[in-house]
């Protein structure tokens, strides 16, 4: 039995997430499986990619809450095997015939044979990949399992590569903010500092502390608000802002916690946030390019936000851009949603840091 060399495709998918579906399909074909699924679990959330051949079955699995009796997953985790495992590595055939997951879901769906693995990263993120094979075809051949084991190290390395690329790209945003006079740092889903720009570095630790558990503020009441804001961000809230009173010779300030926009089919949600500081009296205002990258705005939305950041009213924006008033209102509504604010005044404070 001859199997394709898909190592390069694994690394391509780590950079271009939209390629995962095709990669899962290719692996499924090579294994004689109906389809495959890969899902990840991290502090930032749970996400999945499913090959077209497995979409219907996977949805039934989710809708039926079959994961609550997923003995296959439980036994696989208990084995903690650094490779792919098939059903008969985990069960006897008699156990399968009497297991609720098989009798209630897999067998009625015409399935019953699988091969899968799980990978845990140094950050305790977990990836699970499995391929479902129709019961009439018999167990997944041992040759296919051995071939999948040759792919597994590439999967593990590609996950690390993906994480590093995301952090590097996000760190670039902090550098761009520095060019506009804004101290900024990158934090992960747990709130731990990953990178700072040249303006933020001198503020550590006199203003913000790089602690082991999460970033912290020297002003304790503000630090409490920061901890709560980070929890809110982890729960999916939009942009959060934390006021900080004057500290030593530093004026009052506002810390804005801005989520780093991911791509639609990213396996791992970035969970990354930018912490940007605006000090009272600062005239540093990001231009439309920076706003677009920070909040995942369209070009038109970024243009409107840029005008607001320069102190324009919605009416002024219409005159400045040549847009109709209703068009400006439409774009403003979209900007509110993407930045997590509720009205015009909050947007002004977010973009300019003028009110503490």
RALINZI-V141731 format. One record per residue. N is the residue number from 1. SS is DSSP state (alpha for helix, beta for strand, coil for the rest). OMEGA is omega in radians with two decimals (none if undefined). Layout:
# RALINZI-V141731
n: {N & N}
ss: {SS & SS}
omega: {OMEGA & OMEGA}
This chain:
# RALINZI-V141731
n: {1 & 2 & 3 & 4 & 5 & 6 & 7 & 8 & 9 & 10 & 11 & 12 & 13 & 14 & 15 & 16 & 17 & 18 & 19 & 20 & 21 & 22 & 23 & 24 & 25 & 26 & 27 & 28 & 29 & 30 & 31 & 32 & 33 & 34 & 35 & 36 & 37 & 38 & 39 & 40 & 41 & 42 & 43 & 44 & 45 & 46 & 47 & 48 & 49 & 50 & 51 & 52 & 53 & 54 & 55 & 56 & 57 & 58 & 59 & 60 & 61 & 62 & 63 & 64 & 65 & 66 & 67 & 68 & 69 & 70 & 71 & 72 & 73 & 74 & 75 & 76 & 77 & 78 & 79 & 80 & 81 & 82 & 83 & 84 & 85 & 86 & 87 & 88 & 89 & 90 & 91 & 92 & 93 & 94 & 95 & 96 & 97 & 98 & 99 & 100 & 101 & 102 & 103 & 104 & 105 & 106 & 107 & 108 & 109 & 110 & 111 & 112 & 113 & 114 & 115 & 116 & 117 & 118 & 119 & 120 & 121 & 122 & 123 & 124 & 125 & 126 & 127 & 128 & 129 & 130 & 131 & 132 & 133 & 134 & 135 & 136 & 137 & 138 & 139 & 140 & 141 & 142 & 143 & 144 & 145 & 146 & 147 & 148 & 149 & 150 & 151 & 152 & 153 & 154 & 155 & 156 & 157 & 158 & 159 & 160 & 161 & 162 & 163 & 164 & 165 & 166 & 167 & 168 & 169 & 170 & 171 & 172 & 173 & 174 & 175 & 176 & 177 & 178 & 179 & 180 & 181 & 182 & 183 & 184 & 185 & 186 & 187 & 188 & 189 & 190 & 191 & 192 & 193 & 194 & 195 & 196 & 197 & 198 & 199 & 200 & 201 & 202 & 203 & 204 & 205 & 206 & 207 & 208 & 209 & 210 & 211 & 212 & 213 & 214 & 215 & 216 & 217 & 218 & 219 & 220 & 221 & 222 & 223 & 224 & 225 & 226 & 227 & 228 & 229 & 230 & 231 & 232 & 233 & 234 & 235 & 236 & 237 & 238 & 239 & 240 & 241 & 242 & 243 & 244 & 245 & 246 & 247 & 248 & 249 & 250 & 251 & 252 & 253 & 254 & 255 & 256 & 257 & 258 & 259 & 260 & 261 & 262 & 263 & 264 & 265 & 266 & 267 & 268 & 269 & 270 & 271 & 272 & 273 & 274 & 275 & 276 & 277 & 278 & 279 & 280 & 281 & 282 & 283 & 284 & 285 & 286 & 287 & 288 & 289 & 290 & 291 & 292 & 293 & 294 & 295 & 296 & 297 & 298 & 299 & 300 & 301 & 302 & 303 & 304 & 305 & 306 & 307 & 308 & 309 & 310 & 311 & 312 & 313 & 314 & 315 & 316 & 317 & 318 & 319 & 320 & 321 & 322 & 323 & 324 & 325 & 326 & 327 & 328 & 329 & 330 & 331 & 332 & 333 & 334 & 335 & 336 & 337 & 338 & 339 & 340 & 341 & 342 & 343 & 344 & 345 & 346 & 347 & 348 & 349 & 350 & 351 & 352 & 353 & 354 & 355 & 356}
ss: {coil & coil & coil & coil & coil & coil & alpha & alpha & alpha & alpha & alpha & alpha & alpha & alpha & alpha & coil & alpha & alpha & alpha & alpha & alpha & alpha & alpha & alpha & alpha & alpha & alpha & alpha & alpha & alpha & alpha & coil & coil & coil & beta & beta & beta & beta & beta & beta & beta & beta & coil & coil & beta & beta & beta & beta & beta & beta & coil & alpha & alpha & alpha & alpha & alpha & alpha & alpha & alpha & alpha & alpha & alpha & alpha & coil & coil & alpha & alpha & alpha & alpha & coil & alpha & alpha & alpha & alpha & alpha & alpha & alpha & alpha & alpha & coil & coil & coil & coil & coil & beta & beta & alpha & alpha & alpha & alpha & coil & coil & alpha & alpha & alpha & alpha & alpha & coil & coil & alpha & alpha & alpha & alpha & alpha & alpha & alpha & coil & coil & coil & coil & beta & beta & beta & beta & beta & beta & beta & beta & beta & beta & coil & coil & coil & coil & coil & beta & beta & beta & beta & beta & beta & beta & beta & beta & alpha & alpha & alpha & coil & coil & coil & coil & alpha & alpha & alpha & alpha & alpha & alpha & alpha & alpha & alpha & alpha & alpha & alpha & alpha & alpha & alpha & alpha & alpha & alpha & alpha & alpha & alpha & alpha & alpha & alpha & alpha & alpha & alpha & alpha & alpha & alpha & alpha & alpha & alpha & alpha & alpha & alpha & alpha & alpha & coil & coil & coil & beta & beta & beta & beta & beta & coil & coil & coil & coil & coil & beta & beta & beta & beta & coil & alpha & alpha & alpha & alpha & coil & coil & coil & coil & coil & coil & beta & beta & beta & coil & coil & coil & coil & beta & beta & beta & coil & coil & alpha & alpha & alpha & alpha & alpha & alpha & alpha & alpha & alpha & alpha & alpha & alpha & alpha & alpha & alpha & coil & coil & coil & coil & coil & beta & beta & beta & beta & beta & coil & coil & beta & coil & coil & beta & coil & coil & beta & beta & beta & beta & beta & beta & beta & coil & coil & coil & coil & coil & coil & coil & coil & coil & coil & coil & coil & coil & beta & beta & beta & beta & beta & beta & beta & coil & coil & coil & coil & coil & coil & coil & coil & alpha & alpha & alpha & alpha & alpha & alpha & alpha & alpha & coil & coil & coil & alpha & alpha & alpha & alpha & alpha & alpha & alpha & alpha & alpha & alpha & alpha & coil & coil & coil & coil & alpha & alpha & alpha & alpha & alpha & alpha & alpha & alpha & coil & coil & coil & alpha & alpha & alpha & alpha & alpha & alpha & alpha & alpha & alpha & alpha & alpha & alpha & alpha & alpha & alpha & coil & coil & coil & coil & alpha & alpha & alpha & alpha & alpha & alpha & alpha & alpha & alpha & coil & coil & coil & coil}
omega: {-3.09 & -3.11 & -3.12 & 3.05 & -3.04 & -3.09 & -3.13 & -3.13 & 3.11 & -3.13 & 3.08 & -3.13 & 3.12 & 3.12 & -3.13 & -3.02 & -3.13 & 3.14 & -3.08 & -3.11 & 3.14 & 3.13 & 3.11 & 3.12 & 3.14 & 3.12 & 3.13 & 3.14 & -3.12 & -3.12 & -3.06 & -3.11 & 3.08 & -3.13 & -3.11 & 3.10 & 3.00 & 3.08 & -3.07 & 3.09 & 3.14 & 3.10 & -3.09 & 3.12 & 3.13 & 3.11 & -3.09 & 2.99 & -3.07 & 3.08 & -3.09 & -3.10 & -3.08 & -3.03 & -3.08 & -3.13 & -3.14 & 3.13 & 3.09 & 3.12 & -3.13 & -3.10 & -3.14 & 3.14 & -3.11 & 3.12 & 3.13 & 3.09 & -3.05 & 3.13 & 3.13 & 3.12 & -3.12 & -3.11 & 3.11 & 3.12 & 3.11 & 3.13 & -3.13 & -3.08 & -3.13 & -3.13 & 3.10 & 3.11 & 3.05 & -3.07 & -3.05 & 2.97 & -3.04 & -3.07 & 2.84 & 3.13 & 3.11 & 3.10 & 3.12 & -3.11 & -3.10 & -3.11 & -3.10 & -3.13 & -3.13 & -3.07 & -3.09 & -3.07 & -3.00 & -3.10 & 3.09 & 3.12 & -3.13 & -3.13 & 3.11 & 3.08 & -3.03 & 2.93 & -3.07 & 3.11 & 2.99 & -3.12 & 3.09 & -3.09 & 3.09 & 3.12 & -3.11 & 2.95 & -3.12 & 3.04 & 3.07 & 3.13 & 3.11 & -3.13 & -3.05 & -3.08 & -3.12 & -3.03 & -3.08 & -3.13 & -3.13 & -3.09 & 3.06 & -3.10 & 3.14 & 3.10 & 3.13 & 3.11 & 3.13 & 3.12 & 3.11 & 3.11 & 3.09 & 3.11 & -2.99 & 3.11 & 3.11 & 3.07 & -3.13 & -3.13 & -3.13 & 3.10 & 3.10 & 3.12 & 3.14 & -3.12 & -3.13 & 3.14 & 3.14 & -3.14 & -3.14 & 3.13 & -3.13 & 3.10 & 3.08 & 3.10 & 3.13 & 3.10 & 3.12 & 3.10 & 3.09 & 3.11 & 3.11 & 3.06 & -3.11 & 3.00 & -3.10 & 3.04 & 3.12 & 3.07 & -3.14 & -3.06 & 3.11 & -3.13 & -3.13 & -3.08 & -3.14 & -3.12 & 3.07 & 3.00 & -3.01 & 3.13 & 3.12 & -3.06 & 3.14 & -3.13 & 3.11 & 0.10 & -3.03 & -3.11 & -3.13 & -3.05 & 3.09 & -3.09 & -3.08 & -3.07 & 3.11 & 3.05 & 3.14 & 3.12 & -3.14 & 3.11 & -2.95 & 3.09 & 3.10 & 3.11 & 3.08 & 3.12 & 3.12 & 3.12 & 3.13 & 3.13 & 3.11 & 3.07 & 3.12 & 3.12 & 3.13 & 3.13 & 3.05 & 3.08 & -3.12 & -3.13 & 3.11 & 3.12 & -3.11 & 3.09 & 3.12 & 3.13 & 3.13 & 3.11 & -3.09 & -3.10 & 3.12 & 3.11 & 3.07 & -3.05 & 3.03 & 3.03 & 3.10 & 3.12 & -3.00 & 3.11 & 3.06 & -3.09 & 3.07 & 3.10 & -2.99 & -3.05 & 3.06 & 3.08 & 3.09 & 2.98 & -3.05 & -3.07 & -3.10 & 3.09 & 3.00 & 2.98 & -3.12 & -3.07 & 2.97 & 3.13 & 3.12 & -3.13 & 3.13 & 3.10 & -3.10 & 3.14 & 3.12 & 3.10 & -3.02 & -3.11 & -3.14 & 3.13 & -3.12 & -3.14 & -3.11 & -3.00 & -3.14 & 3.14 & 2.96 & -3.14 & -3.13 & 3.13 & 3.13 & 3.11 & 3.12 & 3.14 & 3.11 & 3.09 & 3.11 & 3.13 & 3.11 & 3.04 & -3.12 & 3.00 & 3.08 & 3.10 & 3.10 & -3.13 & 3.13 & 3.13 & -3.11 & -3.02 & -3.07 & 3.10 & 3.02 & -3.12 & 3.13 & 3.11 & 3.10 & 3.13 & 3.13 & -3.13 & 3.12 & 3.13 & 3.11 & 3.13 & 3.09 & -3.10 & -3.08 & -3.13 & 3.08 & 3.10 & -3.06 & -3.10 & -3.03 & -3.10 & 3.11 & 3.13 & 3.11 & -3.13 & 3.13 & -3.03 & -3.04 & -3.10 & -3.03 & -3.09 & -3.14 & none}
